[in-house]
């Protein structure tokens, strides 16, 4: 039987970094679980249970953070067996690089510029957030239209601005590091089948509560402020012919992917999502077709249905 990491040497280094992060966070949880358990004491004026709750909070935070990195890895179609290996190995107290299989993986090409490698990882993270935001937005508007969730126009506007900021930084950083065609294909060359898998993995299978939370997270104004500030610090006058898909294109891909989603009645969505909510969201149980709200423009800066598509919405 081949090792779970068989073929990992063919992954680009910025994808291997995601597996490394998964194992690091899993290992950090192991350390917290077994070596950071609080000793009971009556000396704490705030109450002895505060220490226990802090320990539990740390464990939950590490689980959540690892889950986010795992989701990013899934979005890149990194094999499940590799993600599971990183999670399970870290949970046994083994760090990345402490096994022969991980120690010999090429985490960076020979002579690679560390700053450029860091920026490639940043682009990957920004592309993921842009794609995820597009899926969450489309599914949220769909459930607003069906009455499952309340309308949130201010949040929608802010999510639009966040997506625009992410796109500008992706575009500018790609030019700054002279992104190569092969790298561009790996970073944002997602085909329709991959888009559909990503929709099934994320927005389509979120419960209403999960979707509401994701919408809140992705429409947080701090995202725009943080991304714009970071981009201003690395602004460049360079240009490139390898521009990422515009937010319009990403939004359309997301909507098409959600329209194509269907879960078999006897087959649960990937990585343990709730099948009941997934069936409700996709209409698989009733064979209803997912459709965006026909009364809304796909991604308007306002609710004017006469909005001209090329008015620099995402500039």
Backbone bond lengths (Angstrom), bond angles and torsions (degrees), N, CA, C in turn:
res aa  C-N    CA-C-N  psi(-1)  N-CA   C-N-CA  omega(-1)  CA-C   N-CA-C  phi
1 X - - - 1.464 - - 1.531 109.12 -
2 X 1.325 116.43 135.26 1.456 119.89 -178.48 1.525 110.63 -74.98
3 X 1.317 114.81 157.23 1.461 120.64 -179.89 1.532 109.13 -71.35
4 X 1.337 118.27 147.37 1.473 120.35 179.40 1.519 114.35 -55.92
5 X 1.340 116.80 -27.13 1.458 119.72 179.94 1.526 112.46 -92.66
6 X 1.313 116.82 10.12 1.464 119.72 178.13 1.528 109.51 -58.89
7 X 1.326 116.11 126.70 1.458 121.88 -177.85 1.510 114.03 92.89
8 X 1.338 117.74 -7.02 1.467 120.27 -178.26 1.522 111.85 -65.24
9 X 1.331 116.64 -25.41 1.469 119.15 -179.55 1.527 111.38 -64.81
10 X 1.330 117.43 -16.16 1.462 121.03 179.59 1.530 112.11 -87.50
11 X 1.319 117.63 -10.06 1.457 120.50 178.05 1.524 110.12 -73.97
12 X 1.336 118.06 145.67 1.467 119.17 174.32 1.528 109.81 -64.52
13 X 1.319 117.55 150.97 1.470 120.26 -176.04 1.521 114.25 -54.75
14 X 1.347 117.97 -35.98 1.465 118.65 -178.06 1.529 111.52 -69.13
15 X 1.340 117.96 -21.15 1.461 119.67 172.96 1.524 111.08 -80.79
16 X 1.327 116.35 -36.49 1.462 119.28 174.52 1.525 110.85 -61.24
17 X 1.321 116.88 -33.63 1.465 120.45 178.76 1.530 110.84 -61.50
18 X 1.320 117.29 -33.01 1.460 119.67 177.70 1.518 110.88 -65.72
19 X 1.343 116.48 -42.36 1.463 119.43 176.53 1.526 110.43 -63.63
20 X 1.319 116.17 -39.26 1.459 119.88 177.19 1.528 110.80 -61.53
21 X 1.335 116.79 -41.92 1.464 120.36 179.45 1.525 111.12 -64.99
22 X 1.340 116.84 -40.57 1.465 120.44 177.88 1.522 110.01 -58.30
23 X 1.341 116.27 -48.15 1.463 119.41 -178.69 1.525 111.04 -67.70
24 X 1.323 117.66 -37.79 1.467 120.73 178.45 1.530 110.74 -60.51
25 X 1.330 117.00 -45.08 1.462 120.45 -178.50 1.523 111.22 -70.29
26 X 1.331 116.18 -35.78 1.460 119.47 176.14 1.525 110.52 -65.50
27 X 1.324 115.92 -39.38 1.469 120.92 177.54 1.526 110.62 -67.17
28 X 1.342 116.77 -39.00 1.462 120.36 178.43 1.522 110.37 -62.86
29 X 1.325 116.76 -36.25 1.464 119.64 177.36 1.535 110.21 -67.41
30 X 1.327 116.31 -39.59 1.467 120.85 176.65 1.530 110.06 -58.73
31 X 1.317 115.93 -45.58 1.462 120.13 -179.65 1.532 110.87 -63.70
32 X 1.314 116.12 -42.56 1.464 119.90 179.67 1.526 110.82 -65.69
33 X 1.329 115.20 -41.23 1.461 120.37 -177.11 1.527 112.05 -64.13
34 X 1.345 116.42 -45.06 1.461 119.95 -171.92 1.528 115.01 -100.72
35 X 1.312 116.71 -21.77 1.466 118.64 -173.71 1.526 114.06 -120.87
36 X 1.312 118.11 -0.68 1.465 119.95 -179.79 1.522 111.65 -122.92
37 X 1.333 116.02 19.18 1.459 119.56 178.67 1.532 109.11 -67.52
38 X 1.327 117.64 127.48 1.482 119.31 -175.32 1.520 112.57 -72.60
39 X 1.291 114.64 142.28 1.462 121.06 175.10 1.522 109.74 -84.17
40 X 1.310 115.94 131.06 1.470 119.99 -179.34 1.523 110.29 -64.11
41 X 1.315 113.80 134.04 1.461 119.07 178.83 1.522 108.97 -150.74
42 X 1.314 116.11 142.68 1.463 120.84 176.82 1.517 111.37 -92.12
43 X 1.311 116.64 2.60 1.463 120.62 -175.69 1.522 112.55 -77.96
44 X 1.337 117.72 -15.83 1.464 120.74 -175.98 1.522 109.50 -83.22
45 X 1.329 115.59 117.50 1.460 121.10 -176.44 1.523 112.58 -65.71
46 X 1.349 116.25 -24.74 1.461 119.13 -178.80 1.520 112.21 -79.57
47 X 1.323 117.09 -5.98 1.454 120.11 178.43 1.504 111.36 107.49
48 X 1.304 117.95 138.34 1.460 121.16 -175.97 1.522 114.03 -65.91
49 X 1.330 118.26 -25.11 1.460 119.92 -178.17 1.522 113.15 -73.00
50 X 1.335 117.33 -17.80 1.462 120.52 178.19 1.521 110.33 -61.68
51 X 1.321 117.21 -40.16 1.469 120.74 179.13 1.525 111.05 -63.23
52 X 1.321 116.51 -43.00 1.456 120.09 179.97 1.522 110.87 -65.14
53 X 1.321 117.36 -40.79 1.457 120.50 179.81 1.526 111.18 -66.51
54 X 1.336 116.72 -36.37 1.465 119.88 177.23 1.525 110.57 -63.60
55 X 1.317 116.53 -40.13 1.474 121.42 178.01 1.521 109.87 -63.04
56 X 1.306 117.19 -45.84 1.460 121.12 179.47 1.533 111.28 -64.78
57 X 1.332 116.05 -38.84 1.464 120.03 178.42 1.520 111.21 -62.86
58 X 1.342 116.71 -41.23 1.460 120.30 178.04 1.521 111.40 -62.25
59 X 1.323 116.97 -41.14 1.461 120.57 178.64 1.525 110.83 -62.94
60 X 1.326 116.38 -44.07 1.465 119.69 -179.94 1.525 110.93 -64.94
61 X 1.326 116.62 -40.13 1.464 120.41 -179.66 1.525 111.01 -63.35
62 X 1.327 117.06 -41.18 1.464 120.26 178.14 1.523 111.40 -66.34
63 X 1.337 116.90 -38.95 1.464 120.49 175.95 1.518 110.65 -61.00
64 X 1.330 116.71 -45.47 1.460 120.76 -179.04 1.523 111.64 -63.73
65 X 1.327 115.85 -43.87 1.462 119.55 -178.47 1.525 110.61 -65.29
66 X 1.339 116.23 -42.77 1.466 118.61 177.80 1.528 110.62 -63.30
67 X 1.319 116.74 -39.55 1.459 120.32 178.69 1.516 112.41 -59.71
68 X 1.335 117.21 -38.31 1.454 120.85 178.46 1.525 111.17 -65.78
69 X 1.331 116.94 -42.11 1.460 119.99 179.27 1.531 110.22 -67.68
70 X 1.318 117.05 -39.17 1.458 120.63 176.97 1.525 110.72 -61.22
71 X 1.323 116.82 -41.20 1.456 120.43 179.18 1.522 110.81 -62.89
72 X 1.337 116.89 -40.73 1.462 120.83 175.78 1.530 109.94 -61.26
73 X 1.327 116.72 -43.20 1.465 120.13 178.98 1.527 110.86 -62.94
74 X 1.327 116.59 -42.14 1.469 119.85 176.30 1.524 110.96 -60.71
75 X 1.332 116.69 -37.65 1.464 119.65 -177.80 1.515 112.07 -63.85
76 X 1.332 116.64 -22.88 1.463 121.67 179.41 1.530 111.62 -94.41
77 X 1.330 115.80 7.69 1.464 121.85 179.84 1.528 112.28 62.26
78 X 1.330 117.03 28.25 1.467 120.09 171.22 1.522 107.21 -65.69
79 X 1.317 118.80 131.26 1.469 120.60 -174.64 1.521 113.43 -54.58
80 X 1.322 114.98 140.75 1.460 121.49 -179.92 1.523 111.82 -56.42
81 X 1.340 116.75 -38.44 1.464 120.08 -177.35 1.524 111.37 -62.10
82 X 1.324 117.40 -33.59 1.461 120.51 179.07 1.524 110.77 -71.52
83 X 1.336 116.29 -42.07 1.461 120.47 179.00 1.528 109.74 -64.73
84 X 1.337 116.16 -43.40 1.470 120.00 178.96 1.527 111.04 -61.97
85 X 1.326 116.43 -40.33 1.472 120.17 -179.85 1.523 110.02 -61.31
86 X 1.350 116.31 -46.09 1.463 119.42 -179.11 1.525 110.97 -62.40
87 X 1.330 116.27 -41.94 1.463 120.26 -179.32 1.522 111.14 -66.13
88 X 1.331 116.15 -49.75 1.465 120.58 -174.61 1.526 112.00 -70.41
89 X 1.319 117.32 -36.32 1.460 119.99 -179.99 1.533 110.37 -68.38
90 X 1.335 116.56 -42.16 1.457 119.65 176.46 1.514 111.94 -63.23
91 X 1.346 116.15 -35.57 1.467 120.31 -179.81 1.522 112.43 -68.82
92 X 1.329 117.13 -15.81 1.469 120.85 175.25 1.523 111.74 -92.28
93 X 1.329 116.80 4.09 1.458 120.50 177.48 1.515 113.96 89.73
94 X 1.338 117.28 17.97 1.472 121.01 -179.26 1.524 108.94 -105.79
95 X 1.312 116.30 129.47 1.454 120.87 -179.93 1.520 110.92 -88.39
96 X 1.327 115.31 157.60 1.465 121.51 175.02 1.533 108.49 -62.02
97 X 1.297 116.45 132.51 1.457 121.26 -178.75 1.512 113.53 96.41
98 X 1.347 116.86 -10.21 1.467 120.45 -179.62 1.519 112.46 -91.15
99 X 1.315 117.70 -2.53 1.467 121.44 175.02 1.521 108.15 -113.30
100 X 1.334 117.54 152.38 1.466 119.42 179.96 1.523 112.64 -57.34
101 X 1.348 116.48 -35.57 1.462 120.18 -176.27 1.528 111.78 -66.89
102 X 1.324 116.75 -40.74 1.465 118.76 179.73 1.524 111.98 -82.94
103 X 1.322 117.32 -30.25 1.469 120.38 -177.89 1.521 111.86 -64.04
104 X 1.329 117.69 -30.30 1.465 118.69 -176.25 1.536 113.51 -96.79
105 X 1.314 116.85 3.64 1.461 118.51 177.74 1.529 110.35 -74.82
106 X 1.336 117.82 138.91 1.475 121.54 -177.98 1.523 110.86 -78.30
107 X 1.328 116.64 95.35 1.458 119.95 -178.21 1.522 112.64 -74.97
108 X 1.321 116.90 -13.50 1.465 121.89 175.43 1.527 107.82 -157.74
109 X 1.336 118.13 140.43 1.465 120.13 176.80 1.526 110.43 -62.31
110 X 1.313 114.97 155.65 1.467 119.90 177.74 1.525 109.96 -57.37
111 X 1.332 114.91 129.08 1.462 119.99 177.61 1.515 114.72 74.89
112 X 1.336 116.54 12.77 1.465 119.52 -177.15 1.520 110.99 -67.40
113 X 1.318 115.63 144.96 1.460 122.33 176.18 1.531 108.17 -80.33
114 X 1.322 116.70 121.07 1.465 120.20 -175.21 1.526 112.17 -64.32
115 X 1.337 116.50 -34.12 1.467 119.36 178.37 1.511 110.73 -66.31
116 X 1.329 115.61 -42.05 1.466 119.32 178.78 1.533 110.53 -64.42
117 X 1.332 117.24 -39.85 1.462 120.45 178.74 1.521 110.39 -62.18
118 X 1.331 115.66 -40.90 1.467 119.58 178.71 1.528 110.51 -63.20
119 X 1.321 117.19 -39.53 1.465 120.10 -179.45 1.524 111.84 -70.12
120 X 1.326 117.17 -33.21 1.464 119.51 174.08 1.533 110.57 -62.22
121 X 1.324 116.01 -41.58 1.462 119.69 176.98 1.526 110.54 -63.45
122 X 1.328 116.70 -38.05 1.463 120.56 178.85 1.519 110.51 -64.79
123 X 1.333 116.98 -44.23 1.463 120.36 178.67 1.528 110.18 -60.07
124 X 1.321 116.07 -44.16 1.464 120.06 179.50 1.524 110.79 -58.41
125 X 1.325 116.71 -44.60 1.459 120.24 179.21 1.517 112.22 -65.12
126 X 1.335 116.95 -39.04 1.464 120.38 179.56 1.524 111.44 -68.30
127 X 1.327 117.26 -40.57 1.467 120.57 177.59 1.523 109.85 -61.22
128 X 1.331 116.00 -43.92 1.463 119.67 179.02 1.524 110.98 -60.61
129 X 1.316 117.07 -45.15 1.466 119.99 -179.20 1.524 111.47 -65.23
130 X 1.327 116.84 -36.85 1.463 120.76 178.53 1.530 110.45 -65.84
131 X 1.326 116.91 -45.99 1.465 120.34 179.29 1.531 111.43 -64.74
132 X 1.320 116.25 -43.40 1.464 120.65 179.90 1.527 110.37 -63.39
133 X 1.325 116.50 -42.26 1.462 120.56 179.27 1.518 110.88 -61.42
134 X 1.333 117.04 -40.46 1.462 120.33 -179.99 1.527 111.08 -64.28
135 X 1.319 116.90 -41.26 1.465 120.67 179.00 1.527 111.10 -67.63
136 X 1.323 116.57 -44.56 1.464 120.26 -179.43 1.528 110.02 -63.75
137 X 1.313 117.38 -42.13 1.460 120.83 -179.30 1.525 111.23 -62.99
138 X 1.329 116.27 -47.20 1.464 119.71 -178.91 1.522 111.34 -62.27
139 X 1.328 116.16 -44.73 1.469 119.37 -179.39 1.526 110.67 -68.91
140 X 1.330 117.51 -35.90 1.461 120.20 178.79 1.530 110.17 -63.27
141 X 1.341 117.26 -46.71 1.456 120.18 179.67 1.530 111.08 -63.34
142 X 1.319 115.96 -35.08 1.475 120.08 176.62 1.526 110.27 -61.54
143 X 1.323 116.51 -44.71 1.469 118.82 -178.06 1.526 111.81 -75.64
144 X 1.330 117.83 -25.63 1.458 120.00 170.32 1.528 109.38 -62.61
145 X 1.323 115.53 -44.09 1.465 120.69 -178.76 1.521 111.71 -64.70
146 X 1.333 117.70 -34.31 1.459 120.47 179.72 1.519 112.31 -85.87
147 X 1.340 117.73 -4.16 1.448 121.43 177.94 1.514 114.90 87.95
148 X 1.335 117.56 6.03 1.467 120.17 -178.41 1.524 112.31 -76.73
149 X 1.332 117.14 -29.42 1.461 121.47 -178.19 1.526 109.59 -133.60
150 X 1.331 117.58 153.63 1.467 120.44 -179.11 1.523 111.58 -76.68
151 X 1.320 115.29 148.44 1.463 119.89 176.14 1.526 109.21 -65.47
152 X 1.320 115.84 146.32 1.463 121.35 -179.29 1.520 107.80 -145.33
153 X 1.309 115.88 76.35 1.457 120.13 -176.81 1.527 112.96 -62.64
154 X 1.354 119.59 -43.33 1.479 118.33 177.67 1.528 112.11 -60.02
155 X 1.339 116.31 -40.49 1.457 119.34 177.74 1.508 112.21 -64.36
156 X 1.333 116.21 -38.39 1.460 120.00 178.71 1.524 110.73 -63.88
157 X 1.334 116.08 -43.06 1.470 119.16 178.47 1.535 111.06 -61.30
158 X 1.339 116.05 -42.22 1.461 119.42 -178.43 1.518 110.75 -69.00
159 X 1.318 117.38 -37.71 1.461 119.88 177.20 1.524 109.90 -62.01
160 X 1.321 116.74 -40.47 1.460 121.60 174.99 1.524 110.85 -57.26
161 X 1.347 116.22 -46.46 1.467 120.03 -179.52 1.528 111.58 -65.91
162 X 1.326 116.55 -36.98 1.470 119.93 177.91 1.522 110.89 -64.26
163 X 1.342 116.48 -42.89 1.459 120.03 178.58 1.525 110.95 -63.17
164 X 1.328 116.35 -40.07 1.464 120.17 178.38 1.524 110.95 -62.39
165 X 1.334 116.44 -41.84 1.465 120.29 -179.80 1.526 110.49 -65.35
166 X 1.320 117.24 -43.33 1.465 120.84 178.33 1.525 110.49 -60.02
167 X 1.328 116.72 -44.34 1.465 120.44 -178.88 1.525 111.27 -62.67
168 X 1.331 116.57 -42.84 1.464 119.20 179.39 1.523 111.01 -61.76
169 X 1.339 116.54 -39.94 1.468 117.85 -179.66 1.527 110.53 -70.89
170 X 1.322 118.48 -39.25 1.463 120.56 176.18 1.526 109.92 -57.65
171 X 1.310 115.75 -48.70 1.468 121.19 -178.35 1.525 111.19 -62.23
172 X 1.336 116.87 -47.06 1.459 120.23 -177.60 1.517 112.81 -68.27
173 X 1.325 117.22 -41.37 1.458 120.23 -179.76 1.526 110.88 -67.75
174 X 1.334 116.65 -36.99 1.465 120.44 178.00 1.522 110.94 -60.79
175 X 1.326 116.06 -40.93 1.464 119.94 177.78 1.521 111.03 -68.69
176 X 1.323 115.65 -39.44 1.467 120.45 -177.19 1.521 112.12 -60.85
177 X 1.335 117.13 -38.94 1.464 120.02 -176.50 1.529 112.28 -98.56
178 X 1.351 116.04 8.15 1.465 120.34 178.95 1.533 110.46 55.27
179 X 1.313 115.37 58.86 1.459 121.89 -177.57 1.524 110.96 -56.13
180 X 1.322 116.21 137.70 1.454 122.20 -178.47 1.536 111.00 -92.82
181 X 1.344 117.88 155.17 1.474 120.59 -176.98 1.524 113.03 -55.34
182 X 1.331 117.17 -42.61 1.463 119.05 179.55 1.511 112.21 -63.42
183 X 1.328 116.87 -37.47 1.465 120.77 178.06 1.526 110.79 -67.02
184 X 1.342 115.65 -39.42 1.461 119.41 179.47 1.522 110.63 -62.80
185 X 1.327 117.12 -41.63 1.472 120.22 178.68 1.522 110.77 -61.74
186 X 1.322 117.04 -40.11 1.462 120.55 179.91 1.528 111.53 -68.65
187 X 1.314 116.65 -34.82 1.455 120.78 -173.75 1.527 112.98 -80.91
188 X 1.322 117.21 -42.68 1.474 117.82 -175.99 1.531 113.81 -138.35
189 X 1.309 116.71 19.12 1.467 119.01 178.88 1.521 112.69 -88.43
190 X 1.309 117.83 50.36 1.467 122.00 -176.73 1.521 110.31 -78.57
191 X 1.339 116.86 125.97 1.451 121.83 176.86 1.520 111.76 -84.92
192 X 1.337 116.00 176.26 1.466 120.56 -175.82 1.522 112.03 -63.95
193 X 1.339 117.63 -38.00 1.469 119.49 178.77 1.522 111.26 -64.54
194 X 1.330 116.29 -41.25 1.460 120.45 178.95 1.527 110.45 -66.81
195 X 1.317 117.05 -38.22 1.463 120.77 176.77 1.529 110.31 -61.29
196 X 1.326 116.32 -42.08 1.460 118.93 -178.84 1.526 110.97 -65.89
197 X 1.346 116.37 -41.70 1.468 118.83 177.34 1.526 110.97 -61.13
198 X 1.335 115.82 -39.83 1.463 119.65 -179.78 1.532 110.59 -66.72
199 X 1.326 117.10 -39.02 1.465 120.38 177.26 1.520 111.11 -62.91
200 X 1.337 116.25 -42.11 1.466 120.74 179.26 1.529 111.11 -65.49
201 X 1.304 115.08 -36.63 1.462 120.93 -177.66 1.520 112.22 -71.70
202 X 1.337 116.33 -30.44 1.461 120.19 -172.36 1.524 112.07 -115.70
203 X 1.307 117.52 -102.33 1.460 122.25 -165.69 1.522 114.20 -56.51
204 X 1.332 117.13 -41.86 1.460 119.45 -176.35 1.516 112.46 -64.56
205 X 1.319 117.18 -27.99 1.462 119.91 -176.14 1.526 113.15 -104.16
206 X 1.337 117.81 5.16 1.455 119.82 175.52 1.520 109.89 -74.24
207 X 1.326 116.61 137.13 1.452 119.56 169.07 1.527 108.11 -65.33
208 X 1.322 116.51 167.06 1.462 119.16 177.98 1.522 111.03 -57.58
209 X 1.331 116.27 -40.93 1.472 119.64 -179.82 1.523 110.59 -66.12
210 X 1.330 117.40 -42.10 1.467 120.64 178.21 1.522 110.53 -63.10
211 X 1.330 116.11 -42.91 1.464 119.95 -178.94 1.523 110.53 -65.40
212 X 1.324 117.14 -41.20 1.464 120.77 176.81 1.526 110.68 -60.09
213 X 1.332 116.45 -42.12 1.460 119.90 178.77 1.520 111.21 -65.60
214 X 1.338 116.82 -45.11 1.467 120.28 -179.97 1.526 110.80 -62.10
215 X 1.333 115.74 -41.66 1.458 119.49 179.03 1.529 110.14 -61.20
216 X 1.340 116.41 -42.24 1.452 120.37 178.37 1.518 112.56 -63.44
217 X 1.339 115.54 -41.44 1.466 119.64 -179.97 1.524 111.34 -65.35
218 X 1.314 116.46 -43.87 1.457 120.97 -173.98 1.523 113.56 -81.54
219 X 1.339 117.32 -14.87 1.461 120.58 177.05 1.531 111.71 -102.66
220 X 1.323 117.03 16.06 1.465 121.87 178.12 1.526 109.88 -70.64
221 X 1.321 117.55 126.08 1.469 121.27 -175.84 1.520 112.44 -60.46
222 X 1.329 116.55 -26.55 1.458 119.78 179.38 1.514 113.07 -60.21
223 X 1.341 117.79 -25.15 1.468 120.22 178.36 1.519 109.74 -63.52
224 X 1.325 116.65 -49.72 1.465 120.40 179.25 1.522 111.04 -59.76
225 X 1.334 115.99 -44.99 1.463 119.77 -178.04 1.522 111.40 -63.33
226 X 1.331 116.49 -44.92 1.458 120.84 -177.27 1.526 111.31 -67.92
227 X 1.334 116.78 -46.40 1.466 120.88 -178.84 1.524 110.63 -64.96
228 X 1.331 116.95 -43.02 1.466 120.23 -178.95 1.523 111.05 -65.56
229 X 1.334 116.70 -41.20 1.468 120.25 179.41 1.532 110.65 -63.56
230 X 1.328 116.56 -43.98 1.461 120.34 179.76 1.522 110.81 -65.02
231 X 1.331 116.61 -39.08 1.464 119.41 -179.83 1.524 111.27 -68.37
232 X 1.322 116.76 -39.46 1.472 120.05 178.05 1.521 110.97 -58.73
233 X 1.335 116.37 -33.76 1.457 120.57 -179.09 1.521 113.43 -72.91
234 X 1.336 116.92 -18.05 1.459 119.67 -179.14 1.524 111.60 -123.93
235 X 1.313 116.50 21.21 1.462 121.12 -176.67 1.524 110.62 -56.34
236 X 1.331 114.76 146.24 1.460 120.72 -177.72 1.516 109.48 -140.81
237 X 1.315 115.76 153.37 1.468 120.27 177.07 1.523 111.22 -94.55
238 X 1.335 116.86 0.62 1.464 120.19 179.80 1.521 110.56 -67.42
239 X 1.320 115.55 154.88 1.457 120.62 174.65 1.519 108.27 -129.29
240 X 1.319 115.86 163.55 1.455 120.34 -179.05 1.516 109.38 -146.23
241 X 1.327 115.59 152.47 1.463 120.32 176.30 1.524 111.25 -85.49
242 X 1.330 117.63 -0.47 1.461 121.68 -175.59 1.525 110.74 -104.80
243 X 1.321 116.50 50.90 1.456 119.49 -178.78 1.522 110.62 -65.26
244 X 1.329 116.74 143.20 1.466 119.98 175.62 1.519 110.20 -69.13
245 X 1.331 117.58 162.27 1.475 119.54 174.83 1.520 109.82 -56.34
246 X 1.313 116.12 139.42 1.455 119.50 178.42 1.531 109.86 -67.65
247 X 1.321 117.16 158.93 1.464 118.00 175.20 1.516 113.56 -56.16
248 X 1.334 117.96 -32.44 1.464 119.64 173.79 1.524 109.99 -57.43
249 X 1.326 116.35 -48.58 1.464 120.60 -177.75 1.523 111.53 -65.59
250 X 1.335 116.44 -40.63 1.460 120.23 178.18 1.528 109.70 -63.72
251 X 1.338 116.65 -42.10 1.459 120.74 179.88 1.523 111.13 -62.44
252 X 1.317 116.92 -43.19 1.471 120.39 179.83 1.523 111.29 -65.91
253 X 1.329 116.57 -39.79 1.467 119.93 177.41 1.520 110.85 -62.59
254 X 1.335 115.83 -40.38 1.466 120.25 179.56 1.522 110.99 -63.59
255 X 1.330 116.99 -43.96 1.455 120.48 -178.73 1.530 111.60 -66.36
256 X 1.323 116.84 -40.40 1.460 120.21 177.16 1.531 110.68 -63.91
257 X 1.335 115.90 -39.87 1.469 119.80 -179.68 1.520 110.73 -64.18
258 X 1.330 117.06 -43.68 1.462 120.13 179.69 1.521 111.37 -65.93
259 X 1.330 116.96 -35.23 1.457 120.17 178.10 1.520 111.88 -66.59
260 X 1.334 116.30 -25.59 1.468 120.38 -177.51 1.516 113.02 -91.44
261 X 1.340 117.07 -7.66 1.462 120.57 -175.32 1.515 111.18 -71.26
262 X 1.318 115.36 138.98 1.468 120.90 169.03 1.510 107.91 -155.08
263 X 1.322 116.01 138.71 1.450 122.18 175.99 1.518 108.67 -109.52
264 X 1.324 115.94 129.54 1.465 118.85 173.84 1.521 108.66 -61.29
265 X 1.337 116.15 144.36 1.465 119.98 -176.07 1.516 112.64 -59.77
266 X 1.331 117.32 -26.73 1.464 120.11 -177.46 1.515 112.37 -107.00
267 X 1.348 116.63 16.92 1.463 119.50 -176.95 1.521 108.86 -130.51
268 X 1.309 116.82 118.03 1.458 121.04 -178.08 1.518 110.91 -75.60
269 X 1.339 117.61 152.75 1.460 121.02 175.00 1.521 111.22 -62.62
270 X 1.349 117.45 165.37 1.465 120.80 -178.11 1.521 112.77 -61.83
271 X 1.313 115.43 158.92 1.460 128.38 175.11 1.526 113.52 41.06
272 X 1.321 115.24 44.93 1.454 119.74 165.91 1.507 116.70 77.28
273 X 1.332 120.12 19.04 1.449 120.61 176.56 1.525 109.53 -67.31
274 X 1.322 116.33 157.49 1.457 120.63 -175.06 1.521 110.94 -77.07
275 X 1.320 117.65 117.21 1.453 121.16 -174.68 1.518 111.89 -66.83
276 X 1.350 117.67 -32.90 1.448 119.29 179.38 1.511 112.10 -60.66
277 X 1.324 116.31 -47.58 1.454 119.30 179.92 1.513 111.17 -69.06
278 X 1.331 116.79 -33.17 1.459 119.59 179.91 1.522 110.32 -66.32
279 X 1.319 116.94 -42.52 1.464 119.96 178.56 1.517 110.10 -63.85
280 X 1.336 116.22 -41.45 1.459 120.35 179.04 1.522 110.77 -62.85
281 X 1.333 116.04 -42.27 1.459 119.81 -176.14 1.512 112.28 -71.08
282 X 1.317 118.08 -36.23 1.452 120.74 -175.02 1.512 113.10 -95.71
283 X 1.325 117.74 -13.02 1.449 119.93 -178.47 1.503 113.10 77.38
284 X 1.342 118.06 14.77 1.457 119.97 -176.07 1.520 112.10 -63.66
285 X 1.332 115.90 -31.83 1.453 118.34 -177.81 1.509 113.31 -70.06
286 X 1.344 117.16 -31.10 1.457 121.68 -178.32 1.520 112.42 -107.58
287 X 1.319 115.60 0.87 1.470 122.33 -175.95 1.536 111.65 63.12
288 X 1.326 115.86 22.24 1.460 119.28 176.39 1.515 109.72 -72.62
289 X 1.305 116.41 149.74 1.457 121.07 -176.91 1.526 110.13 -95.03
290 X 1.343 116.23 132.56 1.465 120.13 175.95 1.514 108.12 -71.59
291 X 1.314 116.54 129.93 1.456 120.86 176.86 1.518 108.78 -141.73
292 X 1.335 117.00 141.57 1.465 118.64 174.10 1.523 109.54 -68.39
293 X 1.317 116.57 161.52 1.450 121.25 178.70 1.535 108.91 -61.87
294 X 1.338 118.47 118.30 1.472 119.27 -176.58 1.517 113.05 -68.66
295 X 1.329 117.27 -13.81 1.456 120.45 -177.80 1.520 112.30 -92.97
296 X 1.329 117.08 0.87 1.457 120.32 -178.84 1.526 110.61 -115.57
297 X 1.312 115.72 138.12 1.447 118.91 168.00 1.530 107.61 -67.01
298 X 1.341 118.99 150.90 1.471 119.75 -173.99 1.524 113.92 -54.03
299 X 1.333 117.57 -50.05 1.462 119.37 -176.29 1.521 110.22 -147.41
300 X 1.332 116.64 70.28 1.464 118.48 -174.40 1.518 113.18 -84.48
301 X 1.341 116.94 150.70 1.452 119.99 170.60 1.529 109.93 -76.16
302 X 1.327 117.99 -14.86 1.453 122.82 173.30 1.522 107.31 -146.62
303 X 1.335 117.29 -178.10 1.462 121.00 -175.96 1.527 112.72 -94.23
304 X 1.317 118.07 15.16 1.454 121.74 -179.77 1.511 109.35 -76.23
305 X 1.341 118.11 112.71 1.466 120.79 -177.64 1.519 111.77 -71.81
306 X 1.348 117.38 -7.31 1.455 119.42 175.98 1.515 112.29 -90.68
307 X 1.325 116.31 9.30 1.470 121.21 -178.34 1.526 110.96 -57.83
308 X 1.330 115.80 130.36 1.462 120.66 177.60 1.520 109.17 -78.15
309 X 1.314 117.22 131.55 1.450 122.80 -170.74 1.522 113.45 -62.34
310 X 1.325 117.11 -31.96 1.467 119.56 -173.12 1.527 112.86 -103.70
311 X 1.304 118.33 30.37 1.455 121.35 -178.38 1.524 113.21 -82.97
312 X 1.303 118.14 26.46 1.450 119.66 177.75 1.511 112.53 72.25
313 X 1.329 116.88 32.27 1.452 121.12 -176.56 1.518 111.49 -57.51
314 X 1.329 116.18 -39.60 1.467 119.71 -174.26 1.525 112.12 -105.93
315 X 1.300 117.80 18.67 1.469 119.83 -176.81 1.517 110.61 -80.20
